[in-house]
């Protein structure tokens, strides 16, 4: 897990607040999407279609539920989850014409249209995306394990790494924090009063969780004054601090 911390009281944040948090799953999935963006896979110069069988095409096949294969005048609708196929009799010419007007369209084909995808799957993991990407490129997921931050973001916030821990027979080991757990770390502190129709929600703090990094100089390897005034990035892949040793919950 990575987090960016506020380094001053501003815009509703308190110094040390976890402004944003990123799970490893989210980080790697985002990188997989960036590496296979349409900017990397241009249109065919003659037909204007997206070239098929590229890493982009293959990634879309694992991130979407349906693949539509043009079968004039209709199309075959293939369920990529179940493998079921349905023949559609509709005329797709107008639909395809509108899509092709967008220079970032994802209608694939050579001299003629062959296929496109529909309905993005909601819970595709970063590992699933990378299994596909590593099978058809030289990219390695281990090289894409940090959230891409600009120098400006590193000056405005403090990026840190955190991990979960588990006790095993062989000792304490690091464990990945799940997406729901990581998402909770960027939640607000809410007070709920009343019940049913009378229930009200009051935001007590823009962020519920805080890391007092000024008291953790040795753990994080930083000098607070430098972190507040200069570009600082203490994210690491070795000896990652345990989240429970860093984070304070304002609700407690």
N, C-alpha and C positions, 0 to 999 in steps of 0.2 A: 504494500500500500504506500502511496505517496500522498503528501498533503502540502498545501501552500498556506502559510500562516501570515496573518496580519502583523506588521511590525510597528504599528502605531494605532492610536484611537482615531478612526476616521470612517466616514460613510456608514456609520452604524456598527462598525466592527470595533472590538476591543483588542488591544495589543495581545497577540498570542492566539487569537481566534483561528480556528480551522476554517478558512474561507472556502476552500475546495478540497476534495479528496478523490483519489483515483485508485481503483483496484487494478491489479495486474491484468485481470481479464479485460477490463475496459481499455487499458493502455495498449495492450497488444492488438485488440480488435480494431482500435482506431488507427494504429499504424498499418494494419493489413488493408484497411479501406484506403488510406492515403497512398500506399504503394501501388494500388490497383485503380487509382482514379482515372477518369477518362482522359486527363491531360497526358497520361503516360501511354495511352493506347489510342492514337488518332484514327480518324475515319479513313476508309478506303478512298483514295484520290479520285477514282472513277465513279464508283457507285454511291459514295457518300454514306455507306453503311459502316457500322462498327465491325472491325475485323474479328471473326470468331476464333475459338480455341486459344485465346490468350489467357493469362492469369486473371484478368478482369472477368472474362466470360466464365471461367471455372469457379471463381469466388462467388459470383452471382448465383451459380447453380447450387451452392450450399447455404446461401443466406436468404433464398426465396423459396416459397412453397410451390409455385407453379412455373412451368416453362411452357410457352406457347410456340408451337411449331407451325409455321404457315403452310397451309395445305389448300391452295386456291380451289374454290373461292372462300373457304372457311379456314379453320385452324384446329390443330390437335392441342388439347389442354392436358398437359402431363402433370400429375401431382408428384412432385419430387420427394415427398415424404412417404407416401403409400405406394407409389408406382402406378396408380390407376390412371387411365387415359380416357378422355371424353372428346368426342368429335363435335366441334362447334360449327354450326351452319351460318353464323353471322358474317356479314360483309365487313372486313376490317380495314378496307382501303382508306376511309376517311380518318379513322383512328390513327392509322400508321402515318398518313400524310401530315397530321397535326404533330405527331411525335417527331417526325423527321425534320420539322422546322426548327427544333431545338438543337443547336450545335453540340450539346452535351447528351444527346439521346443515346440510348443503349439498345438500339435495334440492330441485330447482328445479321451478317450475310456477306457473300462475296459479290457476284454480279447481281444477285437477287436476294431479297429478304429471306432469311431462314427462320429466325426465332427471336424471342424476347422473353422477359421474366415478369412475374407479377406476385404481389403480396409478400412483403418482406417478413421473414420469420422473426418473432420477438426475442427469442432466447438463444441465439446462436453464440457459442462461446468463442473466446479468442483462440483457444486451442484448435477448435474445429476449423476456423478460418486459416490458421497457420499450418495445419495438416495439409490443407489444399495448396497454400502458397509455397510451402517447402517442397512439395511434390513436383512443382513446375517452374521453380525459380531457384536462384542461389541464395536468396534471403534466408536468414536464420532468426527465429523468434527471440533467441537470447540477446541478439543485438538491438532489439526494439522493446526494451523493458522499462523505459523511463518516459514520462509524459513530456511532449515537446513544449518547452517554455521559451519565450523570447527573452533577450537580455533585459528588456524593460520590465517584464514580469518578475524576473529574478531580482531587480532593484526594488520593486514595489512590495514584494512578498518574500517570505523565506521558505524555500522548498526543502522538505525533509522526507525521510523514509521511516516507515514503521511496519512492524510485523506482529502477527499473533504468535503465541507459543503453545506448545503441547508437551506434556510430560509423558515420556515413554520409558520402557524398561532400560533403554540404552542412554537415557538422559533427556534433557530438554531440547526440543527441536523447533525450528521456525515453521509456521503454518501460514498458508495464504488466507487472507481475510476475504470473505464472500462479498459479492456486490451489495446485497442488502445491508450488511454490517458497515461497509465503507460509506454507503449512501447516508447512513444514520449520522456519521461523524460530521456531515455538512448540514445538518438540520438546525432549525431554529429552536429556541427555548419557548415553549408554548404553555400557557396556563389555560386549562379547560374548566369552566364553571357551568353549573346547571346540568340538566339532562334533557334529552329529547329535543322538542322544538325550542326549549329555553336554553339549550347549550350554546355557550359563547367561547370563542377562542381569542386569547390576548397574547400578542407577541411580547415576551418579556426581554428577549435578547435576540439579536439577529443570528447569532450562532450559539448553540448550546455547549459545544466542546471547545476547550482552550488548552494550549500547550505553553506553559510558562518557560519558554526557552532560555530566558535570562538566568534561571536557576539550574539549567541543564547544560552548562557550557562544556563540562567534561564529557557528558554522554553524547552530545551532538557535535562536539569539536568546533564550537563557534565562540566568537566574542560578541556579546549582545550589541555593543555600540556599532561594530562593523556591520552586523546583520541589519541594523536599522538604517544605515547610511550608505552602504556599498552593495554592489551586486554579489550575492552570496547564494551558494547552492551546496547543501550538505547531504544530498541524496547519496546513498551508497548501496552496494550489493553485498557487503561484508559486515558482519557484526551489527545487523540492523536492530535498533532499539525496540524493545517490546512496547506495544501501544499502551498497556496498562501502566507502564513506568513513566509515560510522557503526558498522557491526556488527563485533564481534569473535567469533570462533568458539573456544570453550573446547577444542575437540578439537584445534586446531592448536598 
